[in-house]
Structures are given as structure tokens and as C-alpha cells.
Amino acid sequence: MKKFFKELSIIFSIVVILGFANIVHGATLSVNVSQDTFKIGDEVDADIKINSEEIGINAAQATIKFSPAILEAVSIDKTSSVFNFWIQDPKIDNAAGEVTFIGGASSGLIGKSLQVIRVVFKAKGLGQSDFVFSDGAITASDGSGTNVLSAMPKTTITVGEATAAGASKVNLVQRTPISSDTVPEKPTIKVSLYPDSTKWYNSSSKFSASWQLPTDVSAVSTALNKNPTFTPATSEGIFDNETFSALSDGVWYLHVRFYNNVGWSETAHYRLAVDTVLPAVFEIKFTNDSTSDNPTPEITYKTNDQLSGIDHYYVQIDQGNTVNTNSKTYILPAQTPGKHVIKVGAQDKAGNKVESTASFEILPIKSPKIFSVSTSVYVGEGGLVINGTSIAKSSIILNVRDQKDNLIYNFITSADDTGNWAMKIDSPLKKGDYYIEVIVKDGRGASSFPVKSDLIKVQERPIMILWGLSITYLELIIFLVVISVVGFTSGWYFNKLTGSQRDRKILISQRDVAASFNVIKKDIGKILKSWDDKTIEEHELTEIEFILKGINDKIEKLQKYIVMGIKDIGHK
């Protein structure tokens, strides 16, 4: 029943995904045929394939159109398909000239020639027929069902009255060979689709082989089969390249030899190893329960590949980095509490990959408790103290964050035998609001959910407190400057409005302004005297005296300026 609901969920997801997926460039859908030309009555094997372009995919749908006047679809073979269930079975409609399908897989699939279905056609009319995709979609196995289909190239075949061309095509070279005293050197073969004869490849399509012709060569003989030591003996003319039909899976050998007036060269044997079949689907198993407070669970997995063999496995947790391994077991690095997804992929020596995913949950250990924290700290002074209790002998991680959750500082301390812990943080902080995030880790690396402290306000240290109101250096300076400006402005504006009584009011203004500044100077003097009586750091006292004495000097100058200015106005 559990398996049934899992498959039902996958099917439902694919139906929704194929209907509404967003298109992102990546995979391609194509129709591969063994040759380009056929005669009436021939069978045409058309393989529907996907090139996933290194993107994990798990579903596809398409409608393939063909000419019903030229071809008749007679059967569909899905035995070698990479899909293991079908939302819509492949269906033939010869009247409309269409083949449709919607298929999916329970695992992620990666390959350059992923087999979807094979459609067998019968050539019944003369002319050309295009295989064209009228619609299609390929979904990524990324959990969101992104449509990664980027291209659906058409394929064209020709049905004629003559016998169809052979499996290979050559272009003969017209020339007169020179004479030689020895047989030709063994050919050097190059194949662009399969450039390294020692490797496996997961591409299967038409390919060309080439070689350089010595000037004395008068004939070339080639053969393509599975015999590694075969020697071709039939002359085919002079040519320096040949095109072959797509190879089926397995190890093939291309044999080429040259002939001149002396005789045949040694045969060059070029290995062509093709494997388009994915490794077998597998499951990820947890050695213990997939839900526990063990932060480093162990998983096992195992699969096989019948042709090229398994090259390696790879593991990815959530959206983290991929780790390659040759082991069939893997112990996860310490994970944070919560739900996670692990993906394990198996890659064969040809580059085909199959991926499985599994969910697991790491349960948190007991969260720490915060007893107290400094809620008021002065700018640049440090002295932030926090303490609490937790699991005995555990590690306590303290993250100081601002209100935008940016990490400012990170500290680690330890709980004692009774679980108590404390930390004094002397690192300076700028003005603003902060909090401390506390996480506990035990000896296994298991961690708790984070706990937040009360809000910590960082502000400037005041130089005095009047009637319960803290006053800082900057606030005091601003206060004094405002008094000065207001006094000067008021006096000037007052004089302007009362020009008719200028002389009398000038004397009053001089007296009032002078009295005001005397009061200010007296207050500043009291402040300086009070500081002399307090225990203040020497560098702080010097700085305070310097600032206030500077203000005092400026007030004296401003006082003289205002009084003299008012007197000048009175004489005008």
C-alpha cells in the first residue's frame, strides 16, 4: 500500500508538472533511424531518444508526427525504455500520422541516448517523410519539475524504388596513385564521435571515421563488426572517410587497411565501445532509523551495470556539494536538526547515471536556557555578559546577530559538569539593536534548535544624567549650539521688529545676552568642577575637558561678537 501511494504521488506530480512546467534550456528529444533511405516494403526502426545534457530527468511526453502516405506505424516496443511506468501508454494513430506517449521514472536519469520507445514503421509510399515533434516536455528530477526541454530536431527519411543504401557511405577520391617499393603504412583512424578508442561512450548516432591517404594507396578496404582481429580483404576504391549508421550497445571494431602496387598494409583495428543503458535502479537504505537524533547517519546503496560497469557513486545532501565515492556505504557529515533530502547517483564507465533520493530527519537535542543577558551596552566598550544552562560538558555556540539577522560575531564556550555556562563578550559593537543566538552541541556533533536572547540595545555612554534623562557628548554640544543660535536669532529678529525703540532695546538686549552667556559659562564651569571630583579615566577626562573648554572659548568669542554687533547697530 505504501508503494502504491508513492507511485500514485509520482504520477500526479508528473501530470501537473508536464502541464505547467516552466521551460529551462537543457535536454533534447530526437528520432534516430538506422539509415536515411529505404525502399517500399522495408521496415523502419525509429528510436525516440532523450539527451539529458547532464541534467537528471524523470518524465517526458511528446507527439511525433509522420507522413501517413509514406509510412505506416505497425508496432511500439518499450521493453528497453528508461521509463518504468506510463501515464499514457504509447499510442499509434495512422490516420492522423501521430505517435504519442507520456512516461515517467521513479529515479533520476542522466544520459546522452536515453531510450524512450522504438516505433517500427513500414515503408508503403514513395517520397520523403519528416519525423516532427508537435509538442513535448521533459521534466527535471529536481523536486520542482522544471521543464528542461530545449530542442526537438526533425529527422527526414526517403523511400524510393531502388534498394536502400548500405549501412555506410563513402565518397570516392579520383586520383592516380604513385608507385612504391613497400606496402603502405598501417592507417591511423580518427572518429570524432568516439575520439578515444580505450573509453566507453553513451552516444549512439550516425558517425564518420577518417584517415589520411598516402599518395601510393590505390584501394581501401573497411569493415565494421565485433571481431577485434578481423581483416577486410575487399577493395572498395580510394576514399579517406566513411559514414556509418548508429551502433547498438556493445563493443565494435572498425577495421581499415590500405593497398598499393606492392600489396596490402597491416589492418588498423579501432575499438568503438557504446553503452546507452543506465545502471540498474537502486534504493537508499539507512543502517538505522531514518528519523533519529544521530547527526551522522549511515546509508547503504548498491547497483550494477551489465555492460561498461559502475565507475563511481556520488552523494549530495540537500543542495550541498556533490561528493564522489567508490564505497557502497556512506556516513553523512554532521547534519543540523530538521528534515533533509539525500541523493545518491551511480555512474557507469560510459557516463550514464541513475539517481535515487531519500528523505531523513535529524531530531534536535535539548535546547539551552538563557538565564540573563546584558540588555544595555555602550558603543565600542564591550562588556556584554550572558549565562545559562544546558547539557553537561556540551559546547555552547554563541552567534551575535543584528536585527537583520546578519552574523556579527561568533563565539564558542563550554558547559561545566552541572551544565552551567557563561560568556563575557568584550568585542565592540556599533550603535543599534542586537540579539544572541545560542546553540548547544553534544559530543556526537548533534545540535539543538537555536534559542534567542532578549534584545540588546547598544547606545552611546552619557556624560551626565539630569532628572533621569541621559545626555551624551553629542547631545550636549547640540544643546549648547542650539541655545546660542536661538539667542542670536531672537535678538536679531527682535531688533528688526522694534526699530523705533532700537536704542533702549539694544541696551536691554546687550544685558540679556551677556547674562545668558554668563549663565552658560557658569553651568559649564560647574560641569568641569564636578568631573574633577569623580573617578574618571585620565584619557576620558582629558577629552571631556578639551571639548567643553573649546565650547567655552567659542561662547566667549560669540558673546563679544554679539554684544559689539548690537552696539554697532545702536550707533547706526
C-alpha positions as CSV (number, residue, x, y, z in Angstrom):
1,M,0.0,0.0,0.0
2,K,2.9,2.4,0.8
3,K,4.5,1.7,-2.5
4,F,1.1,2.2,-4.3
5,F,0.7,5.6,-2.8
6,K,4.3,6.6,-3.6
7,E,3.8,5.7,-7.2
8,L,0.4,7.5,-7.3
9,S,2.0,10.6,-5.9
10,I,4.8,10.5,-8.5
11,I,2.2,10.1,-11.3
12,F,0.1,13.0,-10.0
13,S,3.2,15.2,-9.7
14,I,4.3,14.4,-13.3
15,V,0.8,15.1,-14.7
16,V,0.9,18.6,-13.0
17,I,4.5,19.2,-14.0
18,L,4.1,18.3,-17.6
19,G,1.1,20.6,-17.8
20,F,2.5,23.6,-16.1
21,A,6.3,23.3,-16.1
22,N,8.5,26.4,-16.8
23,I,10.9,25.9,-19.7
24,V,14.6,25.9,-19.0
25,H,17.2,25.1,-21.6
26,G,18.8,21.6,-21.4
27,A,17.6,18.3,-22.7
28,T,16.6,17.3,-26.3
29,L,14.1,14.9,-27.9
30,S,15.1,13.2,-31.2
31,V,14.2,10.4,-33.6
32,N,17.0,8.1,-34.6
33,V,16.8,5.8,-37.6
34,S,19.4,3.4,-38.9
35,Q,19.7,5.0,-42.4
36,D,18.3,7.8,-44.5
37,T,16.9,5.9,-47.5
38,F,14.6,2.8,-47.7
39,K,12.6,1.0,-50.4
40,I,8.9,0.2,-50.4
41,G,8.2,-2.7,-48.0
42,D,11.2,-2.1,-45.8
43,E,10.8,-1.8,-42.0
44,V,12.0,1.5,-40.5
45,D,13.1,1.3,-36.9
46,A,12.7,4.7,-35.3
47,D,14.1,5.1,-31.8
48,I,12.8,8.0,-29.7
49,K,15.7,9.2,-27.6
50,I,16.5,11.8,-24.9
51,N,19.8,13.6,-24.4
52,S,19.5,14.9,-20.9
53,E,22.7,17.1,-21.2
54,E,23.9,16.1,-17.7
55,I,20.5,17.1,-16.1
56,G,18.7,14.5,-14.1
57,I,15.2,13.9,-15.7
58,N,12.3,11.7,-14.6
59,A,9.5,12.2,-17.1
60,A,8.7,13.1,-20.7
61,Q,5.8,13.5,-23.1
62,A,5.7,14.0,-26.8
63,T,3.6,13.8,-30.0
64,I,5.6,12.6,-33.1
65,K,4.1,13.3,-36.5
66,F,4.9,11.4,-39.7
67,S,3.6,11.2,-43.2
68,P,0.8,8.6,-43.3
69,A,1.1,8.5,-47.1
70,I,4.7,7.3,-46.9
71,L,4.9,5.4,-43.6
72,E,2.6,3.2,-41.6
73,A,3.4,2.6,-37.9
74,V,2.9,-1.1,-37.2
75,S,4.2,-1.6,-33.6
76,I,5.8,0.1,-30.5
77,D,8.5,-1.6,-28.4
78,K,9.0,-0.1,-24.9
79,T,10.9,-3.1,-23.3
80,S,14.2,-1.2,-23.4
81,S,12.7,2.1,-22.2
82,V,14.3,4.0,-19.3
83,F,10.8,4.8,-18.1
84,N,9.2,2.2,-15.7
85,F,5.6,3.5,-15.8
86,W,3.3,5.2,-18.3
87,I,0.7,7.8,-17.5
88,Q,-0.3,7.4,-21.1
89,D,0.7,4.3,-23.0
90,P,2.4,4.9,-26.3
91,K,-0.3,5.1,-28.9
92,I,-0.4,5.0,-32.7
93,D,-2.8,7.0,-34.9
94,N,-2.1,6.2,-38.5
95,A,-5.0,8.2,-39.8
96,A,-3.6,11.4,-38.2
97,G,0.0,10.3,-38.7
98,E,0.9,10.5,-34.9
99,V,2.5,8.6,-32.1
100,T,2.0,9.9,-28.6
101,F,3.3,8.9,-25.1
102,I,3.7,10.2,-21.5
103,G,6.1,8.2,-19.4
104,G,8.0,8.6,-16.1
105,A,10.6,7.1,-13.9
106,S,10.8,6.8,-10.1
107,S,14.6,7.7,-10.3
108,G,16.6,10.5,-11.8
109,L,18.0,9.6,-15.2
110,I,21.1,11.1,-16.9
111,G,22.4,10.1,-20.4
112,K,23.1,11.2,-23.9
113,S,21.0,8.5,-25.6
114,L,18.2,7.5,-23.2
115,Q,15.9,5.1,-24.9
116,V,12.2,6.1,-24.6
117,I,10.4,3.8,-27.2
118,R,11.1,2.2,-30.5
119,V,8.4,2.7,-33.2
120,V,8.5,0.2,-36.1
121,F,7.2,1.7,-39.4
122,K,6.6,0.1,-42.8
123,A,7.6,2.0,-45.9
124,K,4.5,2.0,-48.1
125,G,4.8,5.0,-50.4
126,L,7.4,6.9,-52.4
127,G,8.7,10.2,-51.2
128,Q,10.1,11.9,-48.1
129,S,8.7,11.8,-44.6
130,D,9.7,14.0,-41.7
131,F,9.6,12.9,-38.1
132,V,8.5,16.1,-36.3
133,F,7.6,16.7,-32.7
134,S,4.5,18.8,-32.5
135,D,4.7,19.2,-28.7
136,G,6.9,17.9,-25.9
137,A,8.2,18.3,-22.4
138,I,11.0,16.8,-20.3
139,T,11.0,17.3,-16.6
140,A,14.0,17.5,-14.3
141,S,14.2,15.3,-11.2
142,D,14.8,18.4,-9.1
143,G,11.7,18.2,-6.9
144,S,10.1,21.2,-8.7
145,G,9.5,19.5,-12.1
146,T,11.3,22.1,-14.2
147,N,10.7,21.6,-17.9
148,V,14.3,21.2,-19.3
149,L,13.4,20.5,-22.9
150,S,15.3,22.8,-25.2
151,A,15.3,21.2,-28.7
152,M,13.3,18.7,-30.8
153,P,15.1,18.4,-34.1
154,K,13.3,16.8,-37.1
155,T,14.5,13.7,-38.9
156,T,13.9,13.0,-42.6
157,I,13.9,9.7,-44.5
158,T,13.4,8.9,-48.2
159,V,11.5,6.0,-49.6
160,G,12.5,5.1,-53.2
161,E,12.1,2.3,-55.7
162,A,15.8,1.3,-55.7
163,T,17.3,-0.9,-53.0
164,A,18.2,1.1,-49.9
165,A,21.8,2.2,-49.4
166,G,24.0,0.1,-47.2
167,A,25.0,0.8,-43.7
168,S,27.9,3.0,-44.7
169,K,28.5,5.8,-47.2
170,V,31.8,6.7,-48.9
171,N,32.9,9.5,-51.2
172,L,35.5,8.1,-53.6
173,V,38.6,10.1,-54.4
174,Q,39.6,10.4,-58.0
175,R,43.4,10.3,-58.5
176,T,46.3,8.3,-59.9
177,P,48.4,6.6,-57.2
178,I,52.2,6.7,-57.5
179,S,54.4,3.6,-57.3
180,S,56.0,2.4,-54.2
181,D,58.7,-0.1,-53.1
182,T,56.9,-1.2,-49.9
183,V,53.4,-1.8,-48.7
184,P,51.6,1.2,-47.2
185,E,51.8,2.1,-43.5
186,K,49.0,0.9,-41.3
187,P,46.2,3.5,-41.3
188,T,45.6,5.9,-38.4
189,I,41.9,6.2,-37.8
190,K,40.1,9.2,-36.3
191,V,36.4,9.1,-35.1
192,S,35.1,12.4,-33.9
193,L,32.1,10.9,-32.0
194,Y,34.3,8.3,-30.3
195,P,37.7,10.1,-30.1
196,D,39.3,7.7,-27.6
197,S,39.3,4.0,-28.5
198,T,40.0,3.0,-24.9
199,K,36.9,4.6,-23.5
200,W,33.2,3.8,-23.3
201,Y,30.6,6.3,-24.8
202,N,26.9,6.7,-24.2
203,S,26.2,8.3,-27.6
204,S,24.6,6.3,-30.4
205,S,24.0,8.1,-33.7
206,K,25.5,8.3,-37.2
207,F,29.2,8.8,-37.1
208,S,32.1,9.3,-39.5
209,A,35.6,7.9,-39.5
210,S,38.5,9.4,-41.4
211,W,42.2,8.7,-42.2
212,Q,44.9,10.2,-44.2
213,L,45.7,8.6,-47.6
214,P,49.3,8.1,-48.6
215,T,49.9,9.1,-52.3
216,D,50.7,5.5,-53.3
217,V,47.4,4.0,-52.0
218,S,45.2,2.6,-54.8
219,A,42.5,0.9,-52.7
220,V,40.9,1.0,-49.3
221,S,39.1,-1.8,-47.5
222,T,37.0,-1.4,-44.4
223,A,34.7,-3.4,-42.2
224,L,32.7,-2.8,-39.0
225,N,31.9,-5.7,-36.7
226,K,32.5,-7.2,-33.3
227,N,35.6,-9.2,-34.2
228,P,38.7,-7.4,-32.8
229,T,41.1,-9.1,-35.2
230,F,39.1,-9.2,-38.4
231,T,41.0,-8.4,-41.7
232,P,39.0,-6.9,-44.5
233,A,40.0,-8.0,-48.0
234,T,37.6,-6.4,-50.5
235,S,38.7,-3.3,-52.3
236,E,36.2,-0.5,-52.2
237,G,38.1,2.2,-54.1
238,I,40.0,5.1,-52.9
239,F,38.4,7.2,-50.1
240,D,39.6,8.9,-46.9
241,N,36.4,8.9,-44.8
242,E,33.3,6.8,-44.3
243,T,29.9,7.4,-42.6
244,F,28.3,4.7,-40.6
245,S,24.8,4.1,-39.1
246,A,24.2,4.3,-35.3
247,L,25.7,1.5,-33.4
248,S,23.8,-0.7,-31.0
249,D,25.2,-1.2,-27.5
250,G,28.4,-3.2,-27.1
251,V,32.0,-3.2,-28.3
252,W,32.5,-2.8,-32.0
253,Y,35.7,-2.6,-34.1
254,L,36.3,-0.6,-37.3
255,H,38.9,-2.3,-39.5
256,V,40.8,-0.3,-42.2
257,R,43.7,-1.3,-44.4
258,F,45.4,0.2,-47.5
259,Y,46.5,-1.3,-50.8
260,N,49.2,-0.2,-53.2
261,N,51.2,-1.7,-56.1
262,V,53.2,-3.8,-53.7
263,G,50.3,-5.2,-51.6
264,W,48.1,-4.7,-48.5
265,S,49.1,-2.9,-45.3
266,E,48.6,-4.1,-41.8
267,T,45.0,-3.7,-40.6
268,A,44.2,-0.9,-38.2
269,H,41.6,-2.0,-35.6
270,Y,39.7,0.9,-33.9
271,R,37.6,0.0,-30.8
272,L,34.1,1.6,-30.5
273,A,32.5,0.9,-27.1
274,V,28.9,2.0,-26.8
275,D,26.7,1.8,-23.7
276,T,23.5,3.7,-23.6
277,V,21.8,1.6,-20.9
278,L,21.6,3.1,-17.5
279,P,22.8,1.3,-14.3
280,A,20.0,-0.6,-12.6
281,V,17.7,1.4,-10.3
282,F,18.5,1.1,-6.6
283,E,17.3,2.2,-3.2
284,I,19.0,4.2,-0.5
285,K,18.8,2.4,2.9
286,F,19.6,3.8,6.3
287,T,21.6,1.5,8.6
288,N,19.3,2.6,11.5
289,D,16.2,4.6,11.5
290,S,15.9,7.5,9.0
291,T,14.5,9.6,11.9
292,S,16.8,10.0,14.9
293,D,18.9,12.5,16.9
294,N,22.1,10.9,15.4
295,P,23.6,13.7,13.3
296,T,25.8,11.4,11.2
297,P,23.5,8.5,10.0
298,E,24.9,5.8,7.8
299,I,23.4,4.8,4.4
300,T,23.9,1.9,2.1
301,Y,23.2,1.5,-1.6
302,K,24.2,-0.9,-4.4
303,T,23.6,-1.3,-8.1
304,N,25.2,-2.9,-11.1
305,D,25.8,-2.1,-14.8
306,Q,25.9,-5.1,-17.1
307,L,27.9,-3.5,-20.0
308,S,30.5,-0.9,-19.1
309,G,30.3,-1.4,-15.3
310,I,29.9,1.1,-12.4
311,D,32.6,3.8,-12.4
312,H,31.7,5.5,-9.1
313,Y,28.8,6.7,-6.9
314,Y,28.2,10.3,-5.8
315,V,26.3,11.7,-2.9
316,Q,24.5,15.1,-2.4
317,I,22.7,16.3,0.7
318,D,20.0,18.9,0.2
319,Q,21.6,21.5,-2.2
320,G,25.2,21.0,-1.0
321,N,28.3,19.9,-2.8
322,T,28.4,16.6,-4.5
323,V,30.9,14.0,-3.1
324,N,32.2,11.2,-5.2
325,T,32.9,7.8,-3.7
326,N,33.6,4.2,-4.7
327,S,32.1,2.8,-1.5
328,K,28.6,1.3,-1.2
329,T,28.2,2.8,2.2
330,Y,28.4,6.4,3.3
331,I,28.4,8.1,6.7
332,L,26.9,11.6,6.5
333,P,28.8,14.6,8.0
334,A,27.0,16.1,11.0
335,Q,23.6,17.5,10.0
336,T,21.6,20.3,11.5
337,P,18.2,19.4,13.1
338,G,15.3,19.2,10.7
339,K,14.2,17.4,7.5
340,H,16.7,16.7,4.8
341,V,16.9,15.0,1.4
342,I,19.8,12.9,0.3
343,K,20.5,12.0,-3.4
344,V,22.8,9.1,-4.4
345,G,23.8,8.6,-8.0
346,A,25.5,5.7,-9.8
347,Q,27.6,6.4,-12.9
348,D,28.8,3.8,-15.3
349,K,32.0,4.0,-17.3
350,A,30.1,5.4,-20.3
351,G,28.7,8.3,-18.3
352,N,25.1,7.1,-17.9
353,K,23.7,7.9,-14.5
354,V,20.8,6.8,-12.4
355,E,19.9,8.7,-9.2
356,S,17.8,7.8,-6.1
357,T,16.7,10.1,-3.4
358,A,15.5,9.6,0.2
359,S,14.3,11.8,3.0
360,F,15.5,11.7,6.6
361,E,15.1,13.8,9.7
362,I,17.5,14.7,12.4
363,L,15.9,15.3,15.7
364,P,17.2,18.2,17.9
365,I,18.8,17.6,21.3
366,K,17.5,19.6,24.3
367,S,17.8,23.4,23.7
368,P,19.9,25.5,26.1
369,K,18.3,28.0,28.5
370,I,19.4,31.7,28.9
371,F,19.3,33.0,32.5
372,S,20.4,36.5,31.8
373,V,22.0,38.8,29.2
374,S,23.1,42.4,29.3
375,T,20.3,44.4,27.7
376,S,22.2,47.7,27.7
377,V,25.7,48.1,26.3
378,Y,27.7,51.2,25.4
379,V,29.1,51.8,21.9
380,G,32.7,50.4,21.5
381,E,33.1,49.3,25.1
382,G,32.1,45.6,25.0
383,G,31.2,44.1,28.4
384,L,28.3,42.0,27.1
385,V,27.6,39.2,29.6
386,I,25.3,36.2,29.0
387,N,24.9,33.0,31.0
388,G,22.6,30.0,31.2
389,T,22.4,26.2,31.5
390,S,22.5,23.3,29.1
391,I,23.6,19.7,28.8
392,A,26.6,19.0,30.9
393,K,30.0,19.2,29.2
394,S,28.4,20.4,25.9
395,S,29.7,23.0,23.5
396,I,27.8,26.3,23.5
397,I,27.8,28.3,20.3
398,L,27.0,32.0,20.6
399,N,26.2,33.9,17.5
400,V,25.8,37.7,17.9
401,R,23.4,39.0,15.2
402,D,21.9,42.3,14.4
403,Q,18.2,42.9,13.7
404,K,18.6,41.9,10.1
405,D,20.0,38.5,11.2
406,N,23.5,39.4,9.9
407,L,26.1,37.5,11.9
408,I,28.4,40.0,13.7
409,Y,30.4,37.7,16.0
410,N,30.7,34.0,16.7
411,F,32.0,32.5,19.9
412,I,32.2,29.1,21.5
413,T,32.2,28.2,25.2
414,S,31.6,25.1,27.2
415,A,29.1,24.0,29.8
416,D,30.6,22.7,33.1
417,D,29.8,19.3,34.8
418,T,26.5,20.7,36.1
419,G,25.5,22.2,32.7
420,N,26.1,25.9,33.7
421,W,27.8,28.2,31.2
422,A,28.7,31.9,31.0
423,M,30.4,34.2,28.5
424,K,31.7,37.7,28.6
425,I,32.0,39.3,25.2
426,D,34.3,42.3,25.0
427,S,34.2,42.8,21.3
428,P,33.0,46.3,20.5
429,L,29.6,46.9,18.9
430,K,28.2,49.8,16.9
431,K,25.1,51.6,17.9
432,G,21.9,49.6,17.3
433,D,19.9,46.6,18.5
434,Y,21.3,43.0,18.6
435,Y,20.5,39.6,20.0
436,I,22.5,36.5,20.8
437,E,21.6,33.1,19.2
438,V,22.6,30.2,21.4
439,I,23.0,26.6,20.1
440,V,24.2,23.6,22.0
441,K,26.2,20.7,20.5
442,D,27.0,17.4,22.2
443,G,30.0,15.1,21.8
444,R,28.5,13.4,18.7
445,G,28.0,16.7,16.9
446,A,24.2,16.7,17.4
447,S,22.8,20.1,17.9
448,S,19.8,21.9,19.3
449,F,17.4,24.3,17.7
450,P,18.7,27.9,18.3
451,V,17.5,30.0,21.2
452,K,17.3,33.8,21.0
453,S,18.2,36.2,23.9
454,D,16.3,39.3,24.8
455,L,17.1,42.4,22.7
456,I,20.4,44.1,23.4
457,K,20.5,47.9,22.9
458,V,23.9,49.4,22.2
459,Q,24.0,53.2,22.7
460,E,26.5,55.9,23.4
461,R,27.6,56.4,27.0
462,P,26.1,59.6,28.6
463,I,28.3,62.3,30.3
464,M,25.5,63.2,32.7
465,I,22.0,62.3,33.8
466,L,19.6,65.2,34.5
467,W,16.2,64.4,36.0
468,G,16.6,60.8,34.8
469,L,17.5,61.9,31.3
470,S,20.9,60.6,29.9
471,I,22.8,63.2,28.0
472,T,25.7,62.3,25.7
473,Y,28.6,64.4,24.4
474,L,26.9,65.0,21.1
475,E,23.6,65.9,22.7
476,L,25.3,68.4,25.0
477,I,27.1,70.1,22.1
478,I,24.0,70.3,20.1
479,F,22.1,71.7,23.1
480,L,24.6,74.5,23.6
481,V,24.8,75.3,19.9
482,V,21.0,75.5,19.7
483,I,20.9,77.9,22.7
484,S,23.5,80.1,21.0
485,V,21.8,80.2,17.7
486,V,18.3,80.7,19.2
487,G,19.6,83.6,21.4
488,F,21.4,85.3,18.5
489,T,18.5,84.9,16.1
490,S,15.9,86.0,18.6
491,G,17.9,89.1,19.4
492,W,18.4,90.0,15.7
493,Y,14.7,89.4,14.9
494,F,13.6,91.3,17.9
495,N,15.6,94.3,16.9
496,K,14.4,94.3,13.4
497,L,10.7,94.4,14.5
498,T,11.2,97.2,17.0
499,G,13.3,99.7,15.1
500,S,11.5,102.7,16.7
501,Q,12.8,101.7,20.2
502,R,16.2,100.5,19.0
503,D,18.4,102.3,21.4
504,R,16.5,101.3,24.5
505,K,16.1,97.7,23.4
506,I,19.8,97.5,22.3
507,L,20.8,98.2,25.9
508,I,18.3,95.6,27.1
509,S,19.5,93.0,24.5
510,Q,23.1,93.5,25.4
511,R,22.4,93.0,29.1
512,D,20.2,89.9,28.4
513,V,22.6,88.2,26.0
514,A,25.5,88.9,28.3
515,A,23.6,87.5,31.2
516,S,22.6,84.4,29.2
517,F,26.1,83.6,28.2
518,N,27.3,84.1,31.8
519,V,24.8,81.5,32.9
520,I,26.0,79.1,30.3
521,K,29.6,79.6,31.2
522,K,28.8,79.2,34.9
523,D,27.0,75.9,34.1
524,I,29.9,74.6,32.1
525,G,32.3,75.6,34.9
526,K,30.1,73.5,37.3
527,I,30.3,70.5,35.0
528,L,34.1,70.8,34.8
529,K,34.3,71.0,38.6
530,S,32.0,68.0,39.1
531,W,34.2,65.9,36.8
532,D,37.3,66.8,38.8
533,D,35.5,65.2,41.9
534,K,34.6,61.9,40.1
535,T,36.7,58.8,39.3
536,I,37.1,59.1,35.6
537,E,39.8,57.5,33.3
538,E,42.5,60.0,32.6
539,H,42.1,59.9,28.8
540,E,38.3,60.4,29.2
541,L,38.7,63.5,31.4
542,T,41.2,65.0,29.0
543,E,38.9,64.5,26.1
544,I,35.9,65.9,28.0
545,E,37.8,69.0,29.2
546,F,39.1,69.6,25.8
547,I,35.6,69.6,24.3
548,L,34.0,71.7,26.9
549,K,36.8,74.2,27.1
550,G,36.6,74.6,23.4
551,I,32.9,75.3,23.7
552,N,33.6,77.8,26.5
553,D,36.2,79.7,24.3
554,K,33.7,79.8,21.4
555,I,30.9,81.1,23.7
556,E,33.2,83.9,24.9
557,K,34.1,84.9,21.4
558,L,30.4,84.7,20.3
559,Q,29.4,86.8,23.3
560,K,31.8,89.6,22.4
561,Y,30.7,89.4,18.8
562,I,27.0,89.7,19.6
563,V,27.4,92.5,22.2
564,M,29.6,94.5,19.9
565,G,27.3,93.9,17.0
566,I,24.3,95.1,18.9
567,K,26.3,98.2,19.9
568,D,27.2,98.9,16.3
569,I,23.6,98.6,15.3
570,G,22.7,101.2,18.0
571,H,25.2,103.7,16.6
572,K,23.8,103.4,13.1
